[in-house]
């Protein structure tokens, strides 16, 4: 009773205070109340300048209005060093930039070796095997995670895009080492290799169906051996679906070609012998370097579930400051080696003239607001990631320092400067995240990091996002 009387007394006191000060105990609202809306409306003064700006923006592409005329007028596409790379490739409506770029760095040596006016590898050949290998890896990952709840974060990453188009340099290496390479005319593009949307939708639906079945079997008590046997049966449907969309890869072929002297040659190969004899590049000699500003530099990392084959290690990299990436990329290009790199092409690019330059679009002056983020902030807050792979094929230097870089893209000749792009050095600093460098251009301290135990980053790390 004593407690009850105290509670009543306390309640009466609260009633008296709330009556005297009705807002003192009101719960604070974080919604768009009438008072907040009134303040927001009053903050936007539609004076003559704001009205003219609103008229311009509502009737035009904001990128065109934000284009920096000063930087645009200073632009030129002159380079004092170029690699003789012939031809521009076109990935069309697919996310295979990593594969196009990987094969493109090997073209110049083959063109020179066989005295050709041009050459292109079959991307479709390796794309077929990439899809099959990714499907197998996905099913194995589902079996590995069978005891985890469906809302598990790793499983969520896997299920979101079971068999994506995107990839990394390490995917190129693993595919070529296992399946070789062939000229484009031996396994040309199909409608579905060039426009992968529908094939991917069907393949991902099949994968999620199989994932549900495997988890249901595991929940019903099926042992690992039974699940593995079922996986192999599932892969038969996967192979059929991919083959119906992409065709079947050759086991042997005859390559007939005409050189620059108009002489016709022919030779028989398997995909593996063509790579070893015709290409002859040791891909194991290349190292993946990253500028991952969200993690400490001068360390060796590996990202979980960032591979395209079940029986190879996940993608790994040495994390270095971007200035060191630039130093080694410059050495590679000056030595005549096309250099694979990954960047965020969604940022500060003029696709009409093929310009990558930080500040080419001045949104701050146009809109009157600050939206700047540091490079680490852009990564951590998912504003930026390496979403496209391309190739350095030239550089313009002054006093042995790069002013701008010549970039070979894989978007065809209708985008950029007939398929080539000019990357200014300030854009490299801000938006390049990875370069692939031959070991011979790397110093001992970097190579020594490859002998250390890599720190494993989770599957949801921002750098796992695959290229488009």
N, C-alpha and C positions, 0 to 999 in steps of 0.2 A: 504494500500500500504506500509505503514511503517513496519507493521508486516511482510509482504511478503519480503521486502528488507532485514530485519534482518534474516529471515529464510534462504534466499538464501546465505547471507554472512556466516551464521553458517555452512551451508552445504558445502560451498567452503572451509572453514577452516578445516573441518573434512576430506575432500578429500585430501587436502595438507598434513595433518598429517598422514593419512593412507598411502599415497604414500611414505612418508619419513620413516615410521615405519610400514611396512605391517602387522606385527603380533601384534601391539599394541592394536588393537580393534577387533581382531579375537575372535569369540566365543570359549570359552574353551571347548575342547572335553573331555568327560568322557568315551569314548569308548575304545576298544582295538585297538588303532592306531598302525601303523607299528613301531613307536618309542617305545611304551609300550611293544609290542610283542617282540621286539629285546631285551629289558631289561629282560623280563621274561625268554627268551630262554638262555640268557647269565648267568642268576642266577643259572641255573641247570648245574653243572659241572659233566659230566659223566666220573668221574675218576674210578679207579679200585674198590674202596669201593662202590661207588654209582652203578656201573654196577653190582657188586655182589648182592647188595641189590635189585636192580630192577629185576634181574634174579630170586632171591628167591621169591619175592612178586608176580611176574607175573605167577609163576608156583605153588604157594601154597596158602592155606587158611591163610589170614593175622592173624587170631586169633591164629592159631597154632604157627606162628612165634613170636607173641607178648607175648605168655604165659611166665609168670615169673617163671623161674625154681627154684629160691630161695623160693618163696612162695609155689609153688607146692610141693617141697620137705619137707617143714615144715608141710604140711597138715596132719591131722589125723581125723578120724571120731569117736573118743571116747568121750563119754558124761557121766558125773557123775550123771546125773539125766535124766530119761526117763519116759514118760507116756506110759502106755501099750495100744497103739493104734494099732489095728490089721487090716492089709490089706491096699493096695494102690488102689485108684480109678483112673479112666481114663475118662476125659472129651472129649477125642478124638478131632475131628475137630469142636469144638464149643467154644463159649465164655462164658461158664457157670462156670468158676472157683469160682466165688463168691458163687454160689449155692452149689457146691461140698464142698467147705471149710466150709460153714455154716452147712451143714448136717454132715460133718465129725467130727465137734467138739462135736456132740451129740452121736456119735457111742459108745465111750468107756463105758459110763454109762449104755447104753442099753445092751451092750454085757455082762457087769458084772451082771446086774439085772436078765437076763434070762440065765446066765451060758452058753453063746454061744462061739464057737470058732472063729466066725466072723459074721459080719453083714454089709449090705449096704442099705441105703435108696433109694427109687426111686427118682432120679433127674428128670426123665421125667414127673412124676406126677405134681410137682410144676412148671416145665418148661412150661407145657401146660397152666396153669393158669397165669403164668407170661406173656406169649405172649398175652393172651386175655386181661389182665388188662392193659398192655402197649398200646395195640391198642385202647382201650377205652379212656385211658388218652390222647393219641395223638389226637384223634378226638375231645375230649373236648377242648384241647389246640387250635386246629384249629378254633373251634367256638369262643373261647375267643379272639383270635387274628384276627378275620375276618375283622376288619376295618383297620388293619395295612397293609402297602404296602408289596408286595411280597418280597422285598429286606430287610425287617425288620430283624434285627440281631437275635432276639429271634426266629422268624419263620424260619430263615435259619438253626439255631441249630436243630430245631424240624424236618425239612424236610430232613436234611442230612442223618439221620438214624432213621426213624420213630419208628421201633420196634426192637431195638438192642438185642443181646444176653446178653450183659454185665449188671452188676448191683452192688449193694452195700449190706452191711450187713443189712441195714434197709429193703431191698427188701425181704431178707430171713425171717425176723421177720413178715412182713406184710402178706406174703404168708402163712406161717405156722399157724399164728393166725386165718386166714380166711378159709384156705383149709386143714389144718391138714397135716399129713404125712403118707406114706405107705411104706412097705418093697419093695425092688427093684423088687422082683419076682411078685408082684401084678400088677405093671405097668412098665415092663422092657423097656430098650432102643429100639428105632427103628433106621432104617438107617438114618432118617432125624433128630433125636435128637442128634445123634452122629456126623453127618455131616450136619450142618445147612445152608450151603451156598445157596443152591437152594431154600429151603423153605423161607429163609429170603429175597431173591431177589423177589420172588412172593409176599410175604406179604408186603414188602415195596412198591412194585409197586401198589398193591391194596390200600394201605394207601394213597399214593400220588394221586391216581385216586379219592379217596373219599375226600381228602383235596381240590382238584380242584373243585369237585362238590359242596361241602359245601360253599366254597368261592364264587362260581358263583351264588349259590342260595341266599347267603347273599347280593351279589352285585345287584341282581335283586329285592331286597326288602323283602326277606323271613324273618320272625320274628324268635326270639330265640326258641319259642316253636316248630315251624316247623322244624328247624334245629336239635333240640334234637330228634324229632320223626324220622327224617331221619337217625340220628346217630344209633339209636337202630336197624333199618333195615339193615344198613351197617354192624353192628356187627354180623348179622346172617351169612354173607359171610365169615367174619373173623373166626368165630367159625368153620364153615365147612372146611375152608382151613387148620386150625390148626389140627382139628380132623383127616383129611385125611392124614396128615403127621406124627402125633404123637400118634394116637389112642385116645380113650376117657377115662377120669379118672373114677375110681370106686367110687360108692356112699357107698357101703358096701363091705366087703370082709372077708374071713376066712384066718387067718394066721396060717399055719402049719410049725413048725420048730423042729429041732432036737438039743438038748443041748449037752454039752461036755460029758455027761454020757450016750449018745446014747438013750435018752428017747425022744419020739416024743410027741409034744404038739400041740394043736390047740385052737384058740379062735376067736370069731367074733368081728369085729370092723367096725366103720366108720373111714375115715381118721382123723376126729377131735378127736374121742375117742382114737384112736391109739396114737396120739400125746400126749394127756393128760395123758393117763394111762401108756403107755409103755415108753414114753420119759420123760415127767414130768419136763421139764426144763422151768423156767420162763424167757423167752427171754426179757421181759421188764426190767429186772434187769441189762441188759448190756448197756454200754455207748460207743459211738463212739468217740475215741480220734484221733486227727490228728496232724501231724507236717506239717502245711501248711506255709512254710517259706515266702510266698509272702504277708502274712497278719499278723497283730500284734498277739502275743501270749496272753494267759490267757483271751480269749474272746470266746463267743458262736456264731456260724455261722449257716446259712442255705443257700443252693444253689437252686436257682429257677429252676423248671422243672427237679429236680433230684429225682423223685419218680417213682414207677412202678404202682401206683394206683391213681385214680382221687381223692378219698375221704380220703386220708391220707396226713399228712404234708410232705413237701420235706425233703430230707436227711439233717440231722443236725449233728454238731460235736463241741466238745470243742477243741480249738486249743492250743496245748502245745508244749514246746520245746521237741525235740526227746529224751533227757535224761530222761524226766518224762515218756514218753511212754515206754521206756525201763525198768524203775523202776517198773511200774505196770504190764508190761508183765512178768517180772521175778517173781513177787509175784504170779501171776496166774499160771504159769507153775510149780513153786515149790509147789503150793498147789494141783497139780494134775489135773488142768483144761487145756485142749487143748485150744489154743488161736488163734482166727481168726486175720489175719493181711493182709495188702495190701502194695505192693511194686512195684518197677520198675524192672522186671526180665530181661529186655533187656540190663541191664548194668552189666558188670563185672561178668559174670557167665560162669562156665565151666560145660556144660551139660553132658559131658562124665562121670565125676566123681562126679557131684552134688556139686559144690563148688560155693558159693557166697562170694567173697572177693574183697574188693576194692584194685585195683592194681594187680589183678591176670593176667591182660593183660596190658603190658607196651608198649602202642602205642607211647608214647613220645620218648622212647629210640630207638624204631624201626624206626620210621618215621622222627625223628629229628625235631619235632614241638610241640608246646604247644596248646592243645585243652581243657584245664581244665576250668570248670565252677564251681562256688559255687552252693550249693543246691538251694538257692533262684533264682539264675540266670538260673539254669536248668529248674525250673518250669516256670518262667516268659517268657523265650525264647522258650518254648515248646520243650525242649530237653529231658525232663523227666516228668513222671506222674505215678500215681499208676495204673498199667495196669494188675495186676494179684493178686489174693487172694490165700493165703495158710494158713497153720496151724502150730503153734509152738507146738511140742510134746516132747521137751526136751531141756536141756541147760547144758553146761559145764562151771563150775565156778571155780574161784580161789580167795580166800579171799573174798568170798561172792559177787564177781563181775563176770558178764558173759564174757567168752572168746569167746564162739561161741554158736549158737542155732541150734537145730535139727528141721528140717522143713519137714512136710508131704505135698507133692505136689499132684496134680491130673492129672499128665501126664503119668500115667501108670508106669510099672516097668522097661521099656526099657530105660528110661531117668533118669539121676542121679544115685545115689547109690541104685539101685533097688527101685526107687521111692522116696527115702529120700534124703534130701539135707543138707549140712552143711553151715550155714550162719555165717561168722565171724562177730564179734561185730563192726568192722569198716564199714562193708557193711550196717549193721543196721542203723548206723548214717547217711549214705549218701543216701540210697535208700528205706528205709521203711517210709511210709507216714501215715499209719493208723493202730491202733490196737483196738480191741473190748474187753473191760474190765468190769467184774462184779463190780457193785457199792460197794460191800463190800471191795474191794481192793483200793478204791479211797478215798483221804482225803477230808475234808469238803470244802476246798476252790474250789476244782474242782466240787464237787456236787452242790455247791452254784451257779456256773455259769449256770447250767441247769435251774435255776429259773429266769434268766435274759432274756430280750427280745433279740432274736437272730438277728444279723445283716444279712440281706439278700444279698447274692452275686449273680451276674448275671448268666444267663444260660450258658454263654461262659467262665465262670471261668475255669482255667486249671484243677482244681480238679474234674470237672464234668465228664471228660472223663471216659467212662465205661470200665470195665475190659474185657480182652479177655481170 
